[in-house]
Amino acid sequence: MKYFFALGNHPSLSAAEILAFFPENTGKMGQNGIFLLESEDKINAQKTIKVLGGTIKIGQILFDAKNNEIPKACLDLALESAPNFSGKFHFGFSNYANAPIDTKKLGMTIKTVLKENGRSCRWVMGKEQILSSVIVEQNYLLDKGMEIVFIRDNDGKLMIGQTLAVQPFKELSFRDYGRPTRDDKSGMLPPKLAQIMINLSRNGQKELILDPFCGSGTILSEALLMGYKSVAGTDISPKAIADTKENVEWIKQKFNITAVKVDTKVISATEIDKYIKPKSVAAIVTEPYLGPQRGPHEIRKTIAELEQLYTQSLKAFTKIIKPHSRVVMIWPVFVTFEQHKKKFIYINPQYPDWKVVEDGNTQRKTWLYGREGQKVWREVVVLKLK
């Protein structure tokens, strides 16, 4: 079976997450932010979309098509699908393929033929040629109809698919903004990015995952939601540990999570090897202190301080992590402007015992994560012991 994944704003990172989540499957990038995956087993799209932070939609490729075959293929698809739904049949199109398709004419044709066949229907349209996940969900294209999707692979082959699931935007927003404690002074990790990082760790959900800069507990909370049974968080700040405990308990209560082990303790990451057993941690996933988030500061001084903190922490991590396990870590990238040109300033901690794995899109094979207007971007770094 062939599936498509509509990726978010950082497609290279999202594709790496999918491959980490499906290590036994083969996949490749398509055009216009689409990732194509082949699977011998059926994928539970509704379940999978909830744990893939970088994916906007998941759907199934139904068949290949040529441009002149699309109108008849879509009409046949609608006529075949409509009887499966009671009440008004909802349908819409997303043209990720940039194919020369007159969706207005196609939509009217489908609507007319369905009415001639005695089916009430509603054609859902958007301002763009791609329907957002919000439009798809709020207009019942998953529950009471279908979103027909046009896709191309990188060889230009045109395919028609159907969306099976969209990112749970309401739930993500609730987890981000509804939690009891949020500390924007120390930086806030988006739940979607936490999910991506956890998946990149390639941990099997049964072994201990550690966040040694746990902040307000986002990574621990998301790990529990993703099925992890044993998580640990440490931080040098007593307030951070208190916030983590409160947020984790809130997540457990709101989402009925039971039978899990959560350990939290006030410990400096640079000395964590003195408190945690050697080679006992299956994955370290963390966003450490990224420097001052407000007010003026000397970037070079901040970078020197962070490089020292990260270097010492990575040295301590070598003693507690299991062989062949991964560290997934955020490093800050500072944005400056020189002669009106944007410049990214990377930090360079020392990590002689580690090697960068994965294949990101920066010079050192990591990923940049950010958006226009941010003063500090995130560099997603995946490390493994040499």
Secondary structure, DSSP 8 states (H G I E B T S, - for coil): -EEEEEE-S-HHHHHHHHHHHSTTSEEEEBSSSEEEEE-SS---HHHHTTT-TTEEEEEEEEEE--GGGHHHHHHHHHHHHGGGSSSSEEEEEEETT-----HHHHHHHHHHHHHHTT--EEEE--SSSS--HHHHHHTTTTTSEEEEEEEEBTT--EEEEEEEEE--HHHHHHHHHSSS---TTS----HHHHHHHHHHTT--SSS-EEETT-TTSHHHHHHHHTT-SEEEEEES-HHHHHHHHHHHHHHHHHTT--S-EEEEEE--GGGGGGTS-TT-EEEEEE----S-SSS---HHHHHHHHHHHHHHHHHHHHHHEEEEEEEEEEEEEEEEEETTEEEEEE-----TTEEE-S--SSTTS-EEE--TT-SEEEEEEEEEE-
